[in-house]
Amino acid sequence: MIKNYLVTALRNLRRNRLFSLINVLGLSIGISAALVIFLIVRYELSFEQFQPDKDRIYRVVTNMRFAGDAIDNSGVSNPLPDAIRREITGIETSTAFYTAYPKVSIPAQPGILPSSGGKPAVFKSEKNFTYADNNYFTLFPNYRWLAGSPEKALQEPNSAVLSKSRANLYFPGLSPADIIGKHIVYEDTLTTVVTGVIADLDKPTSLNFKEFVSLSSIRHHSPESYRKSTDWNSITSNSQCFLKLSPATKPAQIEAQLAVLRHKYAGKEEAGSHTENHLQPLTDIHFNSRYDALDQPQAHMPTLYGLMLVAVFLLLLGCINFINLTTAQASTRAREIGIRKTLGSSAKQLIAQFLGETFLLTLGSLLISLALTPWLLHIFSDFIPKDLHFAPLRQPGILLFLLALLILVTLLSGFYPALVLSRFKPVLVLKNQIVADTSATRRAWVRKGLTVFQFTIAQCFILAAIIVGRQIHYSINSDLGFRKEAIVTINTPWVFEKKDDHRFVFLQRLRALPGIEQACTGSLPPSDGGAMSQTVTYSDGKKNIPINLQIKYGDSNYFNLYRLKVLAGRAPIPSDTPREYVINETARRYLGFRTPADAVGKMLGGYTIAGVVADFHHASFRTPIQPLALASARNFEFDLLVALRPQTAGGTTWSATLAQAGAIYKQLFPQSDYNYQFLDESIAQFYTGEQNIARLLKWATGLTILVSCLGLAGLVIFTTNSRIKEIGIRKVLGASITGIAALLSRDFVKLLVIAFLIATPIAGWALNRWLGNYAYRAPLSWWIFPLAGLGMITIALLTISIRTIRSAMANPVHALRSE
């Protein structure tokens, strides 16, 4: 019997090649999208899941409030971890570590060949590095030790532990056992001994360190600023503290003790400011953008939910195509069903037969999807996590997902059509009266409803793609209040001793280059992802007004280079330490000055207000413009900010000028790498997440339209085939090609209009909420909605017209020959 079902199914699929192809394409697209999205979501949700007792591990974070502004920091003050160990109860173990990007040198030593020229091998600004205490490997025990012992590896000062990849980089050709005892020099001053080698973690984690040095080392060899740092109010994200709570301890109990601890040691806080420590769950680090994830990429849960919705919709659209086309063709299989029922087939046997046909189609679609998945992962390589790998034979979870998907899609696509077909009454079928069955009308309404659903989803995606793209364009191309074109930031090393500080020599030589229009020193461009902040107080004679100022530093040419509009006063006078502020309009209004001129000359927290500048966007459009001050202080102006002259016709001026600047840089800073970035490119990076969403929406929109139009094309083909004789009669009676095409298209256009009317309020509400994330946003204009609807109807009409016009142009003689 099974063989009979299989042969019948293959014959039926071969007989209806076009409809089978449409079904396979629709299901393949849906399954491919679902598989790729499953891989992404599965990877993101697996972060830290391998850690033992992960539900009891927390990071101590700091939440600060200054003059009403909130600042969230993932780090703690340096003295806090030791105080926690001494005075807080309910903690099973804790660890502290300090992240850095040190210069690493591998000196010549027995068993190691020196680098070329006999000099030590040097590695600059190594990432995934930390100074950690000996409890680190107790709290996070999931490391496989290739050499050394976790109990003692970081116990003594000047100890280092390397991952296998970092060990191979520093000591190529040596085994882990041979690397033990070798020396590594950090920042030219700290000499360490390798005490352990561990295997690289192969599971998703934000704690992806490759190199560890004992924390006691930095306390003995670090600069004075760290070694003597006991300031409880000095918070840095480099200083991290993790706790593992006892089984019966609640996070709120620890947070209450942290508040007591801070009150005991930090002293009285200034008016308008407040600092608290809270516990962040380990599993929250990868998803919570309020705090950094130790330089690892973070996931965005709303985006993951959106991806899952895209997968569900595309799967549903493929299933809807199958349902519509199968039920539409029901009458073509009526005689087969009638004969099978007359010969004794039960409804269950017929349902099993039709589900078997669906299973074959779904299986074929799944195999196509498996072949497409590596190609899709390559196309979206800049959007997909780099550590995500697709190896189904080595990943049982993927195989289980594929099996579940195969069963689910088979049931979704095949159960309703199988139920409909199995209910045909054999007497009516064999009398050729199946069309008179009342269920035909009901099935038509089901098909129409599913078609409306398809195009409602497509219309929502079209609107989302338009509005998200429009907001990104608005954010990147709007007037930000300063010049951003042809501006380059050149990073220079941190300030040396004054006798070695070549920044100003570099500045003068840059100004002499013919391709450079202007150059100045500064810490940050007007718009940047970060800024320093300081809480200061202004007294108007009646009350004190605290204000938290974002502070940027730049010399007197900073204003001219960026074409900032000074409304009153002047630029600050350069000095070694800041003495004057130029505040923005937002700060002026906050402090209560009626006009810019009223603010000039007033004292603000010990600084003179030298001028007032017009507001400019110093962060992304998601953030309202904050009170800001510009100051000039040579000790804070680390970078060179350059305005280039316009490009020549050949477009080589900028590259040539930057190459000349690089040659000068290497002369003055031979130990440092030459790095620069165009300002407009760095501003565009503010919206990387939105650009990824826009790209995803474009693909989702295109695939949704493709699947929906495939289904629509199939229905149109079936409709025109079933009305061939009607079309022939109408043509004989004088109907025009245009009239017949309009007649055949009318019902489908009605469905598209209904889909548009349903999609418009839904998409409008959802997109208005999304735009609410922006303090400055492109207006949600009314004309976008009819334009998107017109575009959808146009695409659908083109799909419909290909077949309807062909049917209308057919010779009626062929259709009426048998009459």
Secondary structure, DSSP 8 states (H G I E B T S, - for coil): -HHHHHHHHHHHHHHTHHHHHHHHHHHHHHHHHHHHHHHHHHHHHTTTTTSTTGGGEEEEEEEEEETTEEEEES-B-TTHHHHHHHH--SEEEEEEEEEE---EEE--BTTB---GGG--EEE-S-SSEEEE-TTHHHHS----EEEE-TTTTTTSTTEEEEEHHHHHHHSTT--HHHHTT-EEEETTTEEEEEEEEE----S--S---SEEEEHHHHHHHS-HHHHT---TT--BTTEEEEEEE-TT--HHHHHHHHHHHHHHHH----TTEEEEEEEEEGGGTTT-TTS--TTS----HHHHHHHHHHHHHHHHHHHHHHHHHHHHTGGGGHHHHHHHHHTT--HHHHHHHHHHHHHHHHHHHHHHHHHHHHHHHHHTTTTS-TT----GGG-HHHHHHHHHHHHHHHHHHHHHHHHHHHT--HHHHHTT-GGGSTHHHHHHHHHHHHHHHHHHHHHHHHHHHHHHHHHHHHHHHS--SS--TTEEEEE--S---GGG--HHHHHHHHHTSTTEEEEEEESS-SS-S--EEEEEEEE-SS-EEEEEEEEEEB-TTHHHHHT--EEEE------SS--EEEEEHHHHHHHT-SSHHHHTT-EETTEEEEEEE-----S-TTS----EEEE--GGG--EEEEEE----TTS-HHHHHHHHHHHHHHHH-TTS--EEEEHHHHHHGGGHHHHHHHHHHHHHHHHHHHHHHHHHHHHHHHHHHHTHHHHHHHHHTT--HHHHHHHHHHHHHHHHHHHHHHHHHHHHHHHHHHHTT-SS-----TTHHHHHHHHHHHHHHHHHHHHHHHHHHS-HHHHHTT-
